[in-house]
Every structure is written in C-alpha cells, then in structure tokens.
Amino acid sequence: MVDPHMLIPAQYVEVPVAVRFGDTDPYGVVYFASYFRYCHHGIEEFLRHVELPPHEVLRTPEEGYGLPVVGAACDFLKPVWYGETLRLRVFVLNARSKLITFGFHFHRATEDELVARGQATIVAIDRQWQSRPLPERVREAIKSYMPPEHGS
C-alpha cells in the first residue's frame, strides 16, 4: 500500500497517458499491471526531462552501473476506462546515497480527482549486482526535485 498521505511536491513532471485497449481487462477498465508500465514510462519521461536519457542511465555497462526498479506499489482509487487520457505526475519522494523513490499521482485529463497513486524505488547497482552510490550526474540532475527535507 502506498502512503495515503503522500503529497505531491511543488516540483514534478507531468506525463500524458493514453489508455489503450491492451491496457484494459475484459470490462474495459485499466488492468492493474498497466499502472506499473505507466509508472516506468513516467520514470523514463522524468529522466528525459532532467536531461538524463533513459537508455544511457538505466543500464550503463560502460560506466559499470544500472538503475533497476527494486520495489513498487500502487493503489487504485477509481476505475479508469479504455479511451480515457490520464495526467501522470511524477515526483521524487526520497533520494538517498544509493536510491531514488519516485511518487506517482494519476488524474483524469480534465479532472483533479486522484484515481490512482503509486511509488517505485530504483537502486544503483554495480557490475556484480551490488548496491553502489548513485552516479553524481544522476544526483545533480534530480537535485531541484528533491523533497525539502533532503536539502540540496
């Protein structure tokens, strides 16, 4: 379960999400696994927004690190239907020396009501799949999106 008190910070990246037929169950409602795809898409768009091309930072054998998702959760508050468009707000919930936890708020395109919320944590790993510090360029790129309690 996602922390229901998770507030969206002032700094976030908004990503439109079109609900496609293949994202839904037989009743036309977004299938739960689709939200996790939307969240990963949101992480990729967030990285692009902070000028970190995902194909260069999520898996970087040349520099000897990767950024896999190691945990994820999502709460589904209202049904969303095939053909709708969502606004996905992606923000940094937490960033420590080796990890970043992203938060996700889903809204219908024309409404402010929250329809789903989620979070996902990525951890920096080395070539042996052991945790390691986040690359400095990643920390620098997300600095302005860090929650206030983490400072700059």
C-alpha positions as CSV (number, residue, x, y, z in Angstrom):
1,M,0.0,0.0,0.0
2,V,1.2,3.5,-0.9
3,D,1.3,6.1,1.9
4,P,-2.1,7.7,1.5
5,H,-0.7,10.9,3.0
6,M,1.8,11.2,0.2
7,L,1.6,14.8,-1.0
8,I,2.7,15.9,-4.4
9,P,5.6,18.4,-4.1
10,A,5.8,21.7,-6.0
11,Q,8.3,20.2,-8.5
12,Y,7.0,17.4,-10.6
13,V,6.9,16.2,-14.2
14,E,3.6,15.7,-15.9
15,V,3.2,13.0,-18.5
16,P,0.0,12.3,-20.5
17,V,-1.0,8.7,-20.7
18,A,-3.5,7.4,-23.3
19,V,-5.4,4.3,-22.1
20,R,-5.1,1.8,-24.9
21,F,-7.3,-1.3,-25.5
22,G,-4.4,-3.6,-24.5
23,D,-4.1,-1.8,-21.1
24,T,-7.6,-2.9,-20.0
25,D,-9.2,-6.0,-18.6
26,P,-12.3,-7.7,-20.3
27,Y,-14.5,-5.0,-18.7
28,G,-12.6,-2.1,-20.3
29,V,-11.1,-1.0,-17.0
30,V,-7.3,-0.4,-16.8
31,Y,-5.7,-3.6,-15.6
32,F,-3.5,-3.3,-12.5
33,A,-0.3,-4.3,-14.2
34,S,-0.7,-1.5,-16.8
35,Y,-0.2,1.1,-14.0
36,F,3.2,-0.3,-13.4
37,R,4.1,0.2,-17.1
38,Y,2.7,3.7,-16.8
39,C,4.9,4.3,-13.8
40,H,8.0,3.1,-15.6
41,H,7.1,5.3,-18.6
42,G,6.8,8.1,-16.1
43,I,10.3,7.4,-14.7
44,E,11.7,7.4,-18.3
45,E,10.0,10.7,-19.1
46,F,11.2,12.3,-15.8
47,L,14.8,11.3,-16.7
48,R,14.4,12.8,-20.2
49,H,13.0,16.0,-18.6
50,V,16.1,16.3,-16.4
51,E,18.3,15.6,-19.4
52,L,19.3,12.1,-18.5
53,P,18.4,9.9,-21.5
54,P,17.0,6.7,-20.0
55,H,18.9,4.4,-22.4
56,E,22.1,6.0,-21.1
57,V,21.4,5.9,-17.4
58,L,19.1,3.0,-16.6
59,R,21.7,0.5,-17.9
60,T,25.2,1.8,-18.3
61,P,27.7,-1.0,-18.8
62,E,30.5,1.4,-19.9
63,E,30.3,3.2,-16.6
64,G,29.6,0.0,-14.6
65,Y,26.2,0.7,-13.1
66,G,22.5,0.1,-13.6
67,L,19.3,1.6,-12.0
68,P,16.8,-1.3,-11.7
69,V,13.4,-0.9,-10.0
70,V,13.6,-2.9,-6.8
71,G,10.2,-2.1,-5.3
72,A,6.9,-0.8,-6.5
73,A,3.4,-0.3,-5.1
74,C,0.2,1.2,-6.5
75,D,-3.3,1.9,-5.1
76,F,-6.2,2.0,-7.5
77,L,-8.8,4.5,-6.2
78,K,-11.3,4.9,-9.1
79,P,-11.8,2.9,-12.3
80,V,-10.3,4.2,-15.4
81,W,-11.7,3.2,-18.8
82,Y,-10.4,2.4,-22.2
83,G,-10.1,5.6,-24.3
84,E,-9.5,7.9,-21.4
85,T,-6.4,10.1,-21.1
86,L,-4.6,10.4,-17.7
87,R,-2.3,13.0,-16.4
88,L,0.6,11.2,-14.6
89,R,2.5,13.4,-12.2
90,V,6.0,12.0,-11.4
91,F,8.0,13.4,-8.5
92,V,10.8,12.4,-6.2
93,L,9.6,11.1,-2.8
94,N,13.0,10.2,-1.4
95,A,16.6,10.2,-2.5
96,R,19.4,8.7,-0.6
97,S,23.0,7.8,-1.4
98,K,22.1,4.7,-3.3
99,L,18.4,5.0,-4.3
100,I,15.6,7.2,-5.5
101,T,12.0,6.6,-4.7
102,F,9.6,8.2,-7.2
103,G,6.0,9.0,-6.5
104,F,3.2,8.9,-9.0
105,H,-0.3,10.5,-9.0
106,F,-2.8,9.7,-11.7
107,H,-5.6,12.1,-12.6
108,R,-8.1,12.1,-15.5
109,A,-7.0,14.6,-18.1
110,T,-9.8,17.0,-17.3
111,E,-10.2,16.4,-13.5
112,D,-8.1,16.9,-10.4
113,E,-9.5,13.9,-8.5
114,L,-6.9,11.3,-7.8
115,V,-7.7,8.0,-9.5
116,A,-4.5,6.1,-8.5
117,R,-1.2,6.7,-6.7
118,G,2.0,4.7,-6.7
119,Q,5.6,4.7,-5.9
120,A,8.7,2.9,-7.2
121,T,12.3,2.7,-5.9
122,I,15.3,2.4,-8.1
123,V,18.7,1.4,-6.7
124,A,22.1,2.0,-8.2
125,I,24.0,-1.3,-8.7
126,D,27.5,-2.2,-10.0
127,R,28.6,-4.9,-12.4
128,Q,28.2,-7.6,-9.6
129,W,24.6,-6.5,-8.9
130,Q,25.7,-5.0,-5.6
131,S,24.3,-1.6,-4.5
132,R,26.6,1.3,-5.0
133,P,26.3,5.1,-4.7
134,L,24.1,6.9,-7.2
135,P,26.2,8.4,-10.0
136,E,26.9,12.1,-9.4
137,R,25.3,13.2,-12.6
138,V,22.1,11.5,-11.6
139,R,22.1,13.2,-8.1
140,E,22.9,16.6,-9.7
141,A,20.1,16.2,-12.3
142,I,17.4,15.4,-9.7
143,K,18.6,17.9,-7.1
144,S,15.9,20.5,-7.8
145,Y,13.2,17.8,-7.5
146,M,14.4,16.6,-4.1
147,P,11.9,17.0,-1.2
148,P,12.8,19.9,1.1
149,E,13.8,17.7,4.0
150,H,16.6,16.3,1.8
151,G,18.2,19.7,1.1
152,S,20.4,20.4,-1.9
